[in-house]
Amino acid sequence: METSLADNGERILETRDLTKTFGGLTAVNGLSLNIERGEIRGIIGPNGSGKTTLINLISGIYRASSGAIYLDGARIDRLKPNVRTSMGIIRTFQIPKVFRNMTVLENMLVPAFSDSQGDRYKYGREVIQEAEDLLRFVQLYHMRDELAKTLSGGQIMLLQIARGFIVNPLKLYLMDEPFAGVNPQIKGVIMESIKEMNREKGVTFIIVSHEMPAIRRLCGRVSVMHEGRRIAEGSLEEVANIPAVIDAYIGG
């Protein structure tokens, strides 16, 4: 297991009694969660446990039914997604969202020149160089002039992840199943990218994944969700032996 840069209890994200309901369904149920700055936290649990809904709440795709979310001590759950992005929150999606008829490089530049990045567009040449450096970092530079729709599924996931790295500031990266459906080589590139950005840039990651080997390698701490609640927390080895976690996975 790799060691992340968690800063001795300095909290970057906190949820307090966070709840999201859809009609009669409670997808997230009174969830209180603390994430330390520089941490790589895994969120695991069986299908339907509320993991993706949690990511949607933190990123602003969904508005909480009740409860609160804090980033660096400031309440953000009432803010729009673009405002949260300007504060340093980036996310990926299970099904990667890219502009398929734009080139790989053009896809990289979209967030850099968005309203959330202020007047960064004035420094176009420097931003293009940064985008190209990131494409080298994730081994996609050779495809920078190709249309995104020509990429494989794994390469599209890599592009989606690299595109998030260009946002400034980048404090908290929310990743929803980043390893799903990608081949071992690309999975390795994704893991190395996460470790490098955490180590060199101090980026905090929350990773939702069913890929336990990847979670074991990356995350010093995991939170286990079931039926919208956090039922356990600790290292993967610790939570794997908790009866409530075993029951959640096997339907006990």
Secondary structure, DSSP 8 states (H G I E B T S, - for coil): -------TT-EEEEEEEEEEEETTEEEEEEEEEEEETT-EEEEE-STTSSHHHHHHHHHTSS--SEEEEEETTEE-TTS-HHHHHHTTEEE--SS----TTSBHHHHHHHHHTSGGGTTGGGGHHHHHHHHHHHHHHTT-GGGTTSBGGGS-HHHHHHHHHHHHHTSSS--EEEEESTTTT--HHHHHHHHHHHHHHHHHH--EEEEE-S-HHHHHHH-SEEEEEETTEEEEEE-HHHHTT-HHHHHHHHT-
